[in-house]
Amino acid sequence: MEKDRIRMFVTDLDGTLLSRFSTLSDRAAEDLKKLKENGIIVVICTGRPFYSVNRIIPEELYDYAICMNGQDIYLPNGRRHIRQPYLRKEQVEYLLSFLERYPLVAECNINDSSHYYIAKKYLFLRRGIDLIKYFIDILQHSQRYQVRLNTDYRDVASHKLGKICFAGLHMTLMKVVRQLPLDQFSVTYVNSRWIEIQTANISKGLALRKVMYLCGVNRDETVACGDGENDIPMLQEVTHAVVMKNAMAKVRKYGKYTAGNCYDEGLAEWIERNLL
């Protein structure tokens, strides 16, 4: 890779750019700043909603933010959004019906905050409690959060939702995925106990393709970095794909390069060695 030919740098957040407790380190922030100073377009590409990105990454450190796995593209210059379709009301109702059939925790982003739901009949079961522990362990990469679980999700479908996430045992999630009509939904595993579900034809790859077109940048001029299944479409869009040492096994084969573990500033080290 000739670093002088690189015009765009694209990075996932959790498990990639962010370090422990889902924080942007001073070192990583400085690297993003230097990339921009060198004329490289910086793109954040994440499953997080925009309000969550906005709390973690200062706007002056990036040029575009692809959020919700491509459902929302934010342009700081002009502060405008390009949004893809939300889940329809009947789709939300269908997805939430799985809470009555299986011991799952659902995450929905409503009014710029995260809300968590579980069926009442599972709340006090030991298995349900174990699921909650799993959920807390994987949420934001092992940081312990106090989350309020709500058993009343009757009005959720009245809100605009870009995605619904389910946390649960891997076998349970597999049962859910097998039942989903793939002509209506796109599904990705963040890890073995967490899936993200959106309307069909939304992906990080399609959103990145749009941003590359807007910027007049081609795949040979772009570096993309990720660790999860939802990053695969993004990695396939570029010539210079970087996977993290901590990436899911099925993601590693899509990488041309490997960066160190996210918890050890692996991506910052890779940026400094190869782009700065």
N, C-alpha and C positions, 0 to 999 in steps of 0.2 A: 504494500500500500504506500503510495506517494502522498505524504501528508499535505503537500502544497496543492494537491488536486481536490482535497476534501472541502466541500462547501456547506454541508449540512451534518449536524450531529443530533441524533435522536436517542432519547433514553427513557426507559421505564423508570418508575420510582421504587416501589416496594420490592425488595430483594435485588435491586440493581444500583440505583444512585443513592438511595437512602441507607443510612447505617442503622445501628441499633436504635430501637424505640422509635423507628420511622422519623428520624431527624435528618436534616441536611447539614452535614458537617461544614465547618468553616473551610476546610480544604476543598471539598467538592464545590462549594459555592464559589470559591476563588477560581477554580478550574473553569466553571461555566462562564464566569466573567471574562477570563482570558480568551476563551474560545470566541466569544462575541467580539472582543476587541480585535481579534485576528480576522474578523470578517466572516466567521463561520455562523450559519443560521442554527440556533439552538431550539430544538423541539422537545417538549415534554410529552410523553405518550404513555398514558396510564389508564387503569381501570377506575381510578378515583373520580368522583364528581369534581366539577370546577371549584366549588367552595372549599373543598379539602385541599386541592392543589394550591389555591390562593393563600391558605393559612401556612403552608410549608415553604413554598418557593416564591421569593420576591419577583415581581413582574419584570424587573430590569435584568433578570438573569436568563430570560428566554424570549423567543420571538413568536412561538406558537405553543399552545397547550392542547393536545389531543386528549380528551377526557372521556370517561365512561366507555373505554374500549373503542372509541371512534364515534360515539353517538353525538359528541359535542366537540367542536373545534373552536378554541378561543384565540382571538388575535388581540394582543395587548395594544398594538398600534391601532387605535380607533375603538378599542374596548368593545368589540362586537363578537357575536357567536354565530357559527354555522352549525345548525343542529339537524341531525337525522331523526327519523320517526321515533316517537316514544312507544312503549308498549300500549296496546289498546286496552280499554277497560275489561273486555271479555278475556283478553290474554292474562291480565293481572289476576282476575278472579279464578281462572283456570290454574294458574301457578300456585296461588295461595291455597287452593283446595288440597294440595299435597300435604299441607300442615296437618290436616285432619286424618290423613292416611299413614303418615310416617312421623317418627320423632325427629323433627328438624327444627332448626332456628333459621328464620328468614330475616335478611337485612333489606330495608327499603330506605332510600334517600328521599325525604319529604321536607320541603321548605328549608333546604340547606342544613339539614341535620339528619343523622342516621337513627333509624328506629328499628327495633328488633322484636320479632313476633314468634310465638310458639303456641301450639294448641293447648288449651287448659288441661286436657286429659293427660298430656305428657309432662306437664310442668313438675309434678311431684314424684315422677318415677325415677328410680335410680339411673336408668338408662338416659332419661332426659337430662338429669343432672350431669352425667358424664359428657353428654353432648355439649352442654353449656361450658364445661371445663375445656373441651376441645376447641370450642368456638373462641373462648377467651385466649387460649394459647396461640391460636393461629392469627387472631385479629392483630394486625399491625406487627406481625412477626415477633410474637411472644411477649409483647408488653402487656401487663395486666391492666385491664380496664374494668371499671364498674359499669356494667351495662344493665339497663332496665328492660326486662322482658315483658312484653305486652301480650295478653291473650285475646284482646279484642282487635280484630283486623277487618271488621266489617266495612269501614269507610276508606280503607287503603286504596281501593280501585278508583276512587273519585279524584285521586291526585295524579299528576303527570309523573310517570316513572320511566327512567331510561333503562333500568335493569332491576332485577331481583336476584339476590344472592342467597344460597342455601348453605348452611353448615350442618354437617352430620357425619355419621359413619360412612366410610367409603362405599360399602355394599349398598347402603340405603341410597346414597347419591346416584349410584349406578342404576338402581331401579327407577329413579326419577328420570334420568337421562334417556333410558330406553323407551319411556312412555311419551317423550316429547316429540311432537311432529316437527321435523327439522325443516319443513318448508315454511314454518311460522317462527321458529326460534333459532337463535345461535347460542351455543353453549360452550363454555370453556372451563376447565379445571384450573384453579389457581394453585391448589395442591390437592392431595388425596381426600381432604375433608371439607373442601370449599369449592362451590361452582358459582359461576355468574351466568345469568340467562337474560338475553335481550331479544328484540325482534330480529328476524332474519336479515341477512345482508348487511350487518354492521360488524366491523372489525377494525383493529388498529391498522391493518394493512391497507384497507380501502381509504381510510382517513389519511394515512400518510401519503398515499398516491395523490390525493387531492392537494395536500400541502406542497408536495414536490412539484406538482403542475403549477400551482400558484407562484412558486418561487423560481420556476424555470431550472430546476435541479434534476439531474438524472441519477439513476441508481449507482453508477460508478463513482459519483461524487458524494455519496451519502454513507455515513456510519450509523448503524442502529444497534442498541444494546438492550438485552432483556434476559429474563430468567424463567418466565412462566408460559403455560400453554397459550394464553391470550397474546403473547408476544410473537408467536410463530408467524402469523400473517405479516407482521411488521418486518421480521427478519428476512422473510422471503422477498420483500420488495427491494432490498438493497444488495449491493455487491459485498459490502464490508459489514458483515453481521458478527456481533460480539455477544457471546453468551457468558454468563457468570459461572464461576466455579460451583456456586450453590444452586445452579439451575436445575429444574426438573429433568430427569433422565431423557425423556422424549424430546426435550428442547435442545439438548446439547448437539445433536446431529445437524442442526440448522446453523451452527456457528462456524464462521471461518477463523475467528480468533476467540481466545478465552481470557477473561479477566478474573482476578482473584475474588475471594469471598466478599460479599457486600459488607459484612460486619467488620472486615479488616481494610476498608477503604480500597477494595479491589478495583473498582471502576476509576476512581481518582488516579490511582497508580497507572492504570492502562492509558488514560487520557494523557497524563504527563509524559509517558514514555513514547506514545505514538502520534500525538496530535499537537503538543505544545513544544 
